[in-house]
Amino acid sequence: MIQSKNKLMLWMAAGIVLLSGLVHVLQRVYHVFVGHHVSMHGEQASASPLALNVFLAAPIVLLIAGLYLYVARGKDHPWIPACLVLALTMGSMSIIAGGGGGVEFHFSIFMVVAFVAYYENTRLVLLMTALFAIQHLAGFFWFPELVFGVKSYSFLMLAVHAIFLLLTSGATTLQIISKRRITGVLEQQKEAKQHEAAQLLARVQTLSDQLGQSSVTVSERSRQTIGMNAEMSRSFHEVASGIGAQTTSIMNIEGSLQRIHERISSTADASQAIIGLANQTSLSIRSSEQGMGALAEQIGAAREEMRSVEGQISTLHDAIRQVERILVTVREVADQTNLIALNAAIEAARAGEQGKSFGVVASEIRKLAERSHEATEAVQTILSSIEQASNASVERSAASRQVIEQAVTRTTEAVEDFRQMSQDLAAMLQSVQELGSSIAQIDEASLHISEEAGQITGVTQEGAAAVEQLVQLSEAQMHAYEEVNTEIVRLHELSASLHEQFGPSGSDAR
């Protein structure tokens, strides 16, 4: 600020010096102002050239001193305002002296007062006023021709000059003081506003930092949740794949069990046919000895039927082996499902509150796997009993075949063995009845196994549907978290923008 004022005041002082030189040239060389200025109430007189030259040189010297300080010592040197005020004051005195002391040239005093007021410094105004007062007093008592252009001057007019000079300087001083007071109040208000603005910017910056930190934390948590949801979704896909494989295996078991049931039913029918044939054979033996040939043929037919029964029992035994292998597969699928469900429960527990619902579903899936495992154990028990009965049937079938072979041999040897053959036939009939009873039990057990397999299929299908729903829900939740994460990223960008606008660098820039 002071540098700009010094620069302008240098130009004003230079203008005053030029104006002083012009007045001196016009008056002292060309006598332009002789007889044209207003009378000073006295006889006009001319000042000595030496005194006029001193007044002409003084403002020039002071202007040169101020210019030297401005250029060599710095534009804000503290002595520059005093030098320029002295140059303006001495320039006005030089104009008055060079113009012959006319009252018209005394108006330059007010011009100097206006120039000096630009500094808004009461000391400089007092310095200027004191110098003009000394000028007028010296002019009144000792050098009236330099100040008033006459040999003697009226004290009344001197007092008028003094009063107007004091009033002008006093009014200027009061204006400067009032302006300082008003400026001080405005500066205080400005500082208060700046302090409030700084506090507001600090709060905005703090909030922006907190918002940025919170958005970073929430974004990190959101990314972790998205990753956990993705892992849970993969786990659910694995569970769904395992349940699908289990469902396929159980459906295959169910079909196999249905085929076993059909074979067992046909075996039961065959056993009933054998019982009928045995009864017919017994009736033939008791009816007549003449029917021995026919009995031999019937026994041969019975032997073929027994071979067929043995083949069917062997087929049943192979089917039971196949069912056992299928049950092993079902048990492995159930164990795998239980393990997958346990992994899903662990992943759900890691997810915290968001994974509680997934943990419940995983627990239900684990229960379904346990039920499947229990059902397979029950089926294994039933198949073990069927296998035992089948082995017994095979043994009894072998015994019956031996009996039939003996009966055939004895019918060819003699009638005497006929009674023994009848007893063997009775034994065979009892064995066939026991075989029929065993086959009936196997038929009932196979029907029960088929029903259990149907229930297992229904349960696994329900579990597969539930897992599919969980997969869809997990994917929807993951999409929702991705949208939330996108909004959090936008919030973080907004926080960064606020920090750039209201941060320390932004506030300094404003």
C-alpha positions as CSV (number, residue, x, y, z in Angstrom):
1,M,0.0,0.0,0.0
2,I,2.7,2.5,1.0
3,Q,4.7,1.7,-2.1
4,S,1.8,2.7,-4.3
5,K,1.2,5.9,-2.3
6,N,4.9,6.8,-2.6
7,K,4.9,6.3,-6.3
8,L,1.8,8.6,-6.8
9,M,3.2,11.2,-4.4
10,L,6.5,11.3,-6.4
11,W,4.5,12.2,-9.5
12,M,2.6,14.9,-7.6
13,A,5.8,16.3,-6.1
14,A,7.4,16.3,-9.5
15,G,4.3,18.2,-10.8
16,I,4.6,20.8,-8.1
17,V,8.3,21.2,-8.8
18,L,7.6,21.7,-12.5
19,L,4.8,24.1,-11.7
20,S,7.2,26.1,-9.4
21,G,9.8,26.3,-12.1
22,L,7.2,27.4,-14.7
23,V,5.9,30.2,-12.3
24,H,9.4,31.4,-11.7
25,V,10.2,31.6,-15.4
26,L,7.0,33.3,-16.3
27,Q,7.3,35.9,-13.5
28,R,11.0,36.5,-13.3
29,V,11.8,36.3,-17.0
30,Y,8.6,37.4,-18.8
31,H,6.9,39.3,-15.9
32,V,3.6,37.8,-16.9
33,F,2.0,38.2,-13.5
34,V,3.1,41.8,-12.8
35,G,0.0,43.9,-12.2
36,H,-2.5,41.0,-12.7
37,H,-2.7,39.5,-9.2
38,V,-5.0,40.7,-6.4
39,S,-3.5,43.4,-4.2
40,M,-2.2,42.4,-0.7
41,H,-3.2,45.7,0.8
42,G,0.2,47.2,0.6
43,E,2.8,48.6,-1.7
44,Q,4.2,45.9,-3.9
45,A,7.9,44.9,-3.6
46,S,10.2,42.5,-5.3
47,A,12.2,39.8,-3.4
48,S,15.9,39.3,-3.8
49,P,17.0,36.8,-6.6
50,L,19.0,34.9,-4.1
51,A,16.0,34.1,-1.9
52,L,13.9,33.2,-4.9
53,N,16.7,30.8,-6.1
54,V,16.8,29.2,-2.7
55,F,13.0,28.7,-2.7
56,L,13.3,27.3,-6.3
57,A,16.1,24.9,-5.4
58,A,14.7,23.6,-2.1
59,P,11.8,21.5,-3.5
60,I,14.0,20.2,-6.3
61,V,16.6,19.0,-3.7
62,L,13.9,17.4,-1.6
63,L,12.3,15.7,-4.6
64,I,15.7,14.3,-5.6
65,A,16.2,13.0,-2.1
66,G,12.8,11.3,-2.1
67,L,13.5,9.8,-5.5
68,Y,16.9,8.5,-4.4
69,L,15.3,6.8,-1.3
70,Y,12.6,5.3,-3.5
71,V,15.0,3.9,-6.0
72,A,18.1,3.0,-3.9
73,R,16.7,2.3,-0.4
74,G,13.4,0.7,-1.2
75,K,10.0,1.8,-2.3
76,D,8.7,1.6,1.3
77,H,11.5,3.5,3.0
78,P,10.1,5.4,6.0
79,W,11.7,8.7,5.1
80,I,10.2,8.9,1.6
81,P,6.8,10.4,2.8
82,A,8.6,13.1,4.8
83,C,10.8,14.1,1.9
84,L,7.9,14.3,-0.5
85,V,5.7,16.3,1.9
86,L,8.6,18.7,2.4
87,A,9.1,18.9,-1.4
88,L,5.3,19.7,-1.8
89,T,5.4,22.3,1.0
90,M,8.5,24.0,-0.3
91,G,7.2,23.8,-3.8
92,S,4.0,25.7,-2.7
93,M,6.3,28.3,-1.0
94,S,8.4,28.5,-4.1
95,I,5.2,29.1,-6.3
96,I,4.1,31.9,-3.8
97,A,7.5,33.5,-3.8
98,G,8.1,33.1,-7.5
99,G,4.7,34.5,-8.4
100,G,5.4,37.7,-6.5
101,G,3.4,36.8,-3.3
102,G,0.0,37.2,-5.0
103,V,-3.0,35.9,-3.1
104,E,-3.9,33.7,-6.1
105,F,-0.7,31.7,-5.6
106,H,-1.5,31.2,-1.9
107,F,-4.3,28.8,-3.1
108,S,-1.5,26.3,-3.8
109,I,-1.3,25.8,0.0
110,F,-4.8,24.1,-0.2
111,M,-3.6,22.0,-3.1
112,V,-0.6,20.8,-1.0
113,V,-3.0,20.1,1.9
114,A,-5.1,17.9,-0.4
115,F,-2.0,16.1,-1.6
116,V,-0.6,15.5,1.9
117,A,-3.9,14.1,3.1
118,Y,-3.4,11.3,0.7
119,Y,-0.9,9.8,3.1
120,E,-3.5,9.8,5.9
121,N,-0.7,10.8,8.4
122,T,-1.6,13.5,10.9
123,R,2.2,14.1,11.7
124,L,2.8,15.0,8.1
125,V,-0.2,17.3,8.1
126,L,1.1,19.0,11.3
127,L,4.6,19.2,9.7
128,M,3.2,20.9,6.6
129,T,1.0,23.2,8.7
130,A,3.9,24.2,10.9
131,L,6.1,25.0,7.9
132,F,3.3,27.2,6.3
133,A,2.8,28.9,9.7
134,I,6.5,29.6,10.0
135,Q,6.5,30.9,6.4
136,H,3.7,33.3,7.1
137,L,5.2,34.5,10.4
138,A,8.6,35.0,8.9
139,G,7.0,36.8,6.0
140,F,5.0,39.1,8.4
141,F,8.0,40.0,10.5
142,W,11.1,39.7,8.3
143,F,10.4,38.8,4.6
144,P,7.0,40.2,3.6
145,E,8.1,40.5,-0.1
146,L,8.7,36.7,-0.3
147,V,5.3,35.7,1.1
148,F,2.9,38.6,0.4
149,G,4.8,40.6,-2.3
150,V,4.7,43.8,-0.3
151,K,6.9,45.6,2.1
152,S,4.4,45.5,5.0
153,Y,1.3,43.4,5.5
154,S,-1.8,43.7,7.6
155,F,-1.9,41.6,10.8
156,L,-5.6,41.1,10.3
157,M,-5.0,39.5,6.9
158,L,-2.3,37.4,8.5
159,A,-4.8,36.2,11.1
160,V,-7.3,35.4,8.3
161,H,-4.6,33.4,6.5
162,A,-3.7,31.6,9.7
163,I,-7.3,30.9,10.6
164,F,-8.1,29.4,7.2
165,L,-4.8,27.4,7.2
166,L,-5.6,26.0,10.7
167,L,-9.2,25.2,9.8
168,T,-8.2,23.5,6.6
169,S,-5.4,21.5,8.3
170,G,-7.7,20.8,11.3
171,A,-10.5,19.6,9.1
172,T,-8.1,17.4,7.2
173,T,-6.6,16.0,10.4
174,L,-10.1,15.3,11.7
175,Q,-11.0,13.5,8.5
176,I,-7.9,11.4,8.7
177,I,-8.6,10.5,12.4
178,S,-12.2,9.7,11.6
179,K,-11.2,7.7,8.6
180,R,-8.7,5.8,10.7
181,R,-11.4,5.1,13.4
182,I,-13.9,3.9,10.7
183,T,-11.2,1.9,9.0
184,G,-10.2,0.4,12.3
185,V,-13.8,-0.6,13.0
186,L,-14.0,-2.0,9.5
187,E,-10.7,-3.8,9.9
188,Q,-12.0,-5.4,13.2
189,Q,-15.2,-6.4,11.5
190,K,-13.2,-7.7,8.6
191,E,-10.9,-9.7,10.9
192,A,-13.9,-11.0,12.8
193,K,-15.5,-12.1,9.5
194,Q,-12.2,-13.6,8.4
195,H,-11.9,-15.4,11.7
196,E,-15.5,-16.7,11.4
197,A,-14.8,-17.7,7.8
198,A,-11.5,-19.4,8.9
199,Q,-13.4,-21.3,11.6
200,L,-16.1,-22.2,9.1
201,L,-13.5,-23.4,6.6
202,A,-11.8,-25.4,9.4
203,R,-15.1,-27.0,10.3
204,V,-15.8,-27.8,6.6
205,Q,-12.3,-29.2,6.2
206,T,-12.7,-31.3,9.4
207,L,-16.0,-32.6,8.2
208,S,-14.5,-33.2,4.8
209,D,-11.7,-35.2,6.3
210,Q,-14.1,-37.2,8.5
211,L,-16.3,-37.8,5.5
212,G,-13.4,-39.0,3.5
213,Q,-12.1,-41.3,6.2
214,S,-15.7,-42.7,6.8
215,S,-16.2,-43.2,3.1
216,V,-12.9,-45.0,2.8
217,T,-13.7,-47.2,5.8
218,V,-17.3,-47.9,4.6
219,S,-15.9,-48.5,1.0
220,E,-13.4,-51.0,2.4
221,R,-16.1,-52.8,4.5
222,S,-18.4,-52.8,1.4
223,R,-15.7,-54.4,-0.7
224,Q,-15.1,-57.0,2.0
225,T,-18.8,-57.7,2.1
226,I,-18.9,-58.0,-1.7
227,G,-16.0,-60.5,-1.5
228,M,-17.7,-62.5,1.3
229,N,-21.0,-62.5,-0.7
230,A,-19.0,-63.7,-3.8
231,E,-17.5,-66.5,-1.7
232,M,-20.9,-67.4,-0.3
233,S,-22.4,-67.4,-3.8
234,R,-19.6,-69.8,-5.0
235,S,-20.3,-72.0,-1.9
236,F,-24.0,-72.0,-2.7
237,H,-23.3,-72.9,-6.3
238,E,-21.1,-75.8,-5.1
239,V,-23.9,-76.9,-2.7
240,A,-26.4,-76.7,-5.5
241,S,-24.2,-78.7,-7.7
242,G,-23.7,-81.3,-5.0
243,I,-27.4,-81.5,-4.3
244,G,-28.1,-81.8,-8.0
245,A,-25.7,-84.7,-8.2
246,Q,-27.2,-86.3,-5.1
247,T,-30.7,-85.9,-6.6
248,T,-29.6,-87.6,-9.8
249,S,-28.0,-90.4,-7.8
250,I,-31.1,-90.9,-5.6
251,M,-33.3,-90.9,-8.7
252,N,-31.1,-93.6,-10.2
253,I,-31.4,-95.6,-7.0
254,E,-35.1,-95.2,-7.0
255,G,-35.3,-96.6,-10.6
256,S,-33.0,-99.5,-9.6
257,L,-35.1,-100.2,-6.6
258,Q,-38.3,-100.3,-8.7
259,R,-36.6,-102.7,-11.1
260,I,-35.6,-104.9,-8.1
261,H,-39.1,-104.7,-6.8
262,E,-40.4,-106.0,-10.1
263,R,-37.9,-108.9,-10.1
264,I,-38.8,-109.8,-6.6
265,S,-42.5,-109.8,-7.5
266,S,-41.8,-112.1,-10.4
267,T,-39.7,-114.3,-8.1
268,A,-42.6,-114.5,-5.6
269,D,-44.9,-115.5,-8.4
270,A,-42.4,-118.2,-9.4
271,S,-42.2,-119.4,-5.8
272,Q,-46.0,-119.7,-5.7
273,A,-45.9,-121.7,-8.9
274,I,-43.3,-124.0,-7.4
275,I,-45.5,-124.6,-4.4
276,G,-48.4,-125.5,-6.7
277,L,-46.2,-127.9,-8.6
278,A,-45.0,-129.5,-5.4
279,N,-48.5,-130.0,-4.3
280,Q,-49.5,-131.5,-7.6
281,T,-46.4,-133.8,-7.3
282,S,-47.5,-134.9,-3.8
283,L,-51.0,-135.7,-5.0
284,S,-49.6,-137.7,-7.9
285,I,-47.3,-139.8,-5.7
286,R,-50.2,-140.6,-3.3
287,S,-52.7,-141.3,-6.1
288,S,-51.0,-144.1,-7.9
289,E,-47.8,-145.9,-8.6
290,Q,-48.8,-145.9,-12.2
291,G,-48.2,-142.2,-12.3
292,M,-44.5,-142.6,-11.6
293,G,-43.5,-141.8,-15.1
294,A,-45.6,-138.6,-15.0
295,L,-44.1,-137.8,-11.6
296,A,-40.6,-138.2,-13.0
297,E,-41.5,-135.8,-15.7
298,Q,-43.0,-133.3,-13.2
299,I,-39.9,-133.7,-11.0
300,G,-37.8,-132.8,-14.0
301,A,-40.0,-129.8,-14.7
302,A,-39.6,-128.9,-11.0
303,R,-35.8,-129.2,-11.4
304,E,-35.9,-126.7,-14.3
305,E,-38.1,-124.4,-12.4
306,M,-35.7,-124.6,-9.4
307,R,-32.9,-123.7,-11.8
308,S,-34.9,-120.7,-12.9
309,V,-35.5,-119.8,-9.3
310,E,-31.8,-120.1,-8.6
311,G,-31.1,-117.8,-11.6
312,Q,-33.6,-115.3,-10.3
313,I,-32.2,-115.5,-6.8
314,S,-28.7,-115.0,-8.3
315,T,-30.1,-112.0,-10.3
316,L,-31.6,-110.7,-7.0
317,H,-28.3,-111.2,-5.2
318,D,-26.5,-109.2,-8.0
319,A,-29.2,-106.4,-7.8
320,I,-28.7,-106.3,-4.1
321,R,-25.0,-105.8,-4.7
322,Q,-25.7,-103.0,-7.1
323,V,-28.1,-101.4,-4.7
324,E,-25.3,-101.6,-2.0
325,R,-22.9,-99.8,-4.4
326,I,-25.5,-97.2,-5.1
327,L,-26.1,-96.7,-1.4
328,V,-22.4,-96.2,-0.9
329,T,-22.6,-93.5,-3.6
330,V,-25.6,-91.9,-1.8
331,R,-23.8,-92.0,1.6
332,E,-20.7,-90.3,0.0
333,V,-23.0,-87.7,-1.6
334,A,-24.7,-87.2,1.8
335,D,-21.3,-86.8,3.5
336,Q,-20.2,-84.4,0.8
337,T,-23.4,-82.4,1.2
338,N,-22.9,-82.3,4.9
339,L,-19.3,-81.0,4.4
340,I,-20.4,-78.4,1.9
341,A,-23.2,-77.3,4.2
342,L,-20.7,-77.0,7.1
343,N,-18.4,-74.9,4.8
344,A,-21.4,-72.7,3.9
345,A,-22.2,-72.3,7.6
346,I,-18.6,-71.3,8.3
347,E,-18.7,-68.7,5.5
348,A,-22.0,-67.4,6.8
349,A,-20.5,-67.1,10.3
350,R,-17.7,-65.0,8.8
351,A,-20.2,-62.7,7.2
352,G,-21.6,-61.7,10.5
353,E,-25.1,-60.3,10.6
354,Q,-25.5,-60.5,6.8
355,G,-24.8,-64.2,6.9
356,K,-27.3,-65.3,9.6
357,S,-30.0,-66.2,7.1
358,F,-27.4,-68.1,5.0
359,G,-26.3,-70.0,8.2
360,V,-29.9,-71.1,8.9
361,V,-30.3,-72.4,5.4
362,A,-26.9,-74.1,5.6
363,S,-28.0,-75.8,8.9
364,E,-31.2,-77.0,7.2
365,I,-29.1,-78.4,4.3
366,R,-26.9,-80.2,6.8
367,K,-30.0,-81.7,8.5
368,L,-31.2,-82.9,5.1
369,A,-27.8,-84.5,4.5
370,E,-27.9,-86.2,7.8
371,R,-31.4,-87.4,7.1
372,S,-30.1,-88.8,3.7
373,H,-27.3,-90.5,5.6
374,E,-29.7,-92.0,8.1
375,A,-32.0,-93.2,5.3
376,T,-29.1,-94.8,3.5
377,E,-28.1,-96.6,6.7
378,A,-31.7,-97.9,7.0
379,V,-31.6,-99.0,3.4
380,Q,-28.3,-100.7,4.0
381,T,-29.8,-102.6,7.0
382,I,-32.7,-103.7,5.0
383,L,-30.5,-104.8,2.1
384,S,-28.3,-106.7,4.6
385,S,-31.4,-108.6,5.7
386,I,-32.4,-109.1,2.1
387,E,-28.9,-110.4,1.3
388,Q,-29.0,-112.8,4.2
389,A,-32.5,-114.1,3.1
390,S,-31.2,-114.4,-0.4
391,N,-28.1,-116.4,0.7
392,A,-30.5,-118.7,2.7
393,S,-32.7,-119.0,-0.4
394,V,-29.7,-119.9,-2.5
395,E,-28.6,-122.6,0.0
396,R,-32.2,-123.9,0.3
397,S,-32.5,-123.9,-3.5
398,A,-29.3,-125.9,-3.8
399,A,-30.7,-128.4,-1.2
400,S,-34.0,-128.6,-3.2
401,R,-32.2,-129.2,-6.4
402,Q,-30.3,-132.0,-4.7
403,V,-33.6,-133.5,-3.5
404,I,-35.1,-133.3,-6.9
405,E,-32.0,-134.9,-8.4
406,Q,-32.3,-137.7,-5.9
407,A,-36.0,-138.0,-6.7
408,V,-35.3,-138.4,-10.4
409,T,-32.6,-141.0,-9.7
410,R,-34.8,-142.9,-7.4
411,T,-37.8,-142.9,-9.7
412,T,-35.5,-144.7,-12.2
413,E,-34.1,-147.1,-9.7
414,A,-37.2,-148.5,-7.9
415,V,-40.6,-148.0,-6.5
416,E,-39.2,-148.8,-3.1
417,D,-37.6,-145.4,-2.9
418,F,-40.8,-143.7,-3.8
419,R,-41.8,-143.2,-0.2
420,Q,-38.5,-141.6,0.6
421,M,-38.9,-139.4,-2.4
422,S,-42.3,-138.3,-1.1
423,Q,-40.7,-137.3,2.1
424,D,-38.0,-135.4,0.3
425,L,-40.7,-133.7,-1.7
426,A,-42.4,-132.7,1.5
427,A,-39.1,-131.2,2.7
428,M,-38.8,-129.4,-0.6
429,L,-42.3,-128.1,-0.3
430,Q,-41.5,-126.7,3.1
431,S,-38.3,-125.1,1.8
432,V,-40.2,-123.6,-1.1
433,Q,-42.7,-122.2,1.3
434,E,-40.0,-120.7,3.4
435,L,-38.5,-119.3,0.2
436,G,-41.8,-117.8,-0.6
437,S,-42.0,-116.3,2.8
438,S,-38.5,-114.8,2.4
439,I,-39.3,-113.5,-1.0
440,A,-42.5,-111.9,0.4
441,Q,-40.4,-110.2,3.1
442,I,-37.9,-109.1,0.4
443,D,-40.8,-107.7,-1.6
444,E,-42.1,-105.7,1.3
445,A,-38.7,-104.4,2.2
446,S,-38.0,-103.4,-1.4
447,L,-41.3,-101.5,-1.5
448,H,-40.3,-99.7,1.7
449,I,-36.9,-98.9,0.3
450,S,-38.6,-97.5,-2.9
451,E,-40.9,-95.3,-0.8
452,E,-37.9,-94.0,1.3
453,A,-36.0,-93.3,-1.9
454,G,-39.0,-91.3,-3.2
455,Q,-39.0,-89.3,0.1
456,I,-35.2,-88.7,-0.2
457,T,-35.7,-87.5,-3.7
458,G,-38.4,-85.0,-2.6
459,V,-36.3,-83.7,0.2
460,T,-33.2,-83.3,-2.0
461,Q,-35.3,-81.5,-4.6
462,E,-36.7,-79.1,-2.0
463,G,-33.1,-78.5,-0.8
464,A,-32.0,-77.8,-4.3
465,A,-34.8,-75.3,-4.8
466,A,-33.9,-73.6,-1.4
467,V,-30.2,-73.4,-2.4
468,E,-31.2,-71.9,-5.8
469,Q,-33.3,-69.3,-4.0
470,L,-30.3,-68.6,-1.8
471,V,-28.0,-68.2,-4.8
472,Q,-30.5,-65.7,-6.3
473,L,-30.8,-63.8,-3.0
474,S,-27.0,-63.8,-2.6
475,E,-26.5,-62.4,-6.2
476,A,-29.2,-59.8,-5.6
477,Q,-27.5,-58.7,-2.4
478,M,-24.1,-58.6,-4.0
479,H,-25.5,-56.3,-6.8
480,A,-27.0,-54.1,-4.0
481,Y,-23.6,-53.9,-2.3
482,E,-21.9,-53.1,-5.5
483,E,-24.4,-50.2,-6.0
484,V,-23.8,-49.1,-2.4
485,N,-20.0,-49.2,-3.0
486,T,-20.4,-47.1,-6.2
487,E,-22.3,-44.5,-4.2
488,I,-19.6,-44.6,-1.5
489,V,-17.0,-44.0,-4.1
490,R,-18.9,-41.0,-5.3
491,L,-19.2,-39.8,-1.7
492,H,-15.4,-40.1,-1.3
493,E,-14.9,-38.1,-4.5
494,L,-17.2,-35.4,-3.2
495,S,-15.3,-35.3,0.1
496,A,-12.0,-35.0,-1.9
497,S,-13.6,-32.1,-3.9
498,L,-14.7,-30.4,-0.6
499,H,-11.2,-30.9,0.8
500,E,-9.6,-29.3,-2.3
501,Q,-12.1,-26.3,-2.2
502,F,-12.0,-25.7,1.6
503,G,-8.6,-27.1,2.5
504,P,-5.6,-25.0,3.5
505,S,-4.4,-24.6,-0.1
506,G,-7.9,-23.7,-1.3
507,S,-8.4,-21.1,1.5
508,D,-5.0,-19.6,0.8
509,A,-5.8,-19.3,-2.8
510,R,-9.0,-17.4,-2.0
